[in-house]
Amino acid sequence: MAEPESPLKDKNYNLVWAVHQSLENVWRLEGYIEDAERQGDEELARWFRRIQENNQKAGDQGKRLLVERLTEENG
């Protein structure tokens, strides 16, 4: 089933969505890391941490981009 198209054709909306998803992944991966550690799988926990770090970087970059773009648009 195809996902419905967003009614908003707005680049800032898309940026907010991507930032939200990145930061939600940071939060969600914390639970996955804890599960892996609890089960003694340090290799998997390290892999989840790398993904978590990348999502944190993406979220931080996206927040900076959003601030810059909204500042430019609103003077």
Buried (B, 14 or more C-beta within 10 A) or exposed (E): EEEEEEEEEEEEEEBBBBBEEBBEBBEEBEEBBEEBBEEEEEEBBEBBBEBBEBBBEBBBEBBEBBEEEEEEEEE
